[in-house]
């Protein structure tokens, strides 16, 4: 299982109601020779009045039947599920499973003008993940990624991170580890940035 957490701190936390977003995917190694998702969940929680508001979006992948069960859960109350058909030859992934496969080199690497496009789901329907190469000139404009030799721009459906644009930037090192990452213009959070912290480094 892969889990990604993001939360607000300081003044932003007070303004956003101590908002936290959690993404998690359960995967298996599929017959295509890469990982494929079994269940993907995204959870958003924040304080509202004296309580906590929690929203969950859940995708359960049935690869044998070529369909996905989609359900929204609000404050513990589950809505009616919907079923999304996926094509016979479709290799649909959530963004976390796609990132694991990308790190392992299963998709290759994007080149200028030659992005990698992956089938995914969002808003209860079909969508796409687009991975683009970032030029050295673009890297220089983003000081947070200075000296990053392998920076990629990942365009996701705005629903994934509740963004105005949906753009994610990921810097990988020579061992394909994510050194730094940023999600731009997250609603209620602004730009969210993270970096790899070596084991034993409390900074």
GIJOWO-V939555 format. One line per field, one symbol per residue. psi: psi as a letter, one per 30 degrees, with the letter a starting at -180 (. if undefined). A space follows every 50 residues. Layout:
BEGIN
psi->???
END
This chain:
BEGIN
psi->kkkkkklllbeeeeeghhkkkkkkkklljlffglkkkekkkkkkklkjbf akkkkkkkkkkjfefhlkkkkkkjhfjklkllkkkklegkikllfeeeee eeefgffakklkfilkkkkaklggakalkkkkkkleeeeefiffgkgjfi kkkjjlkfeeghlffgkkkkkkafggkjellkkkhkkffbkklllkjkkf jg.
END
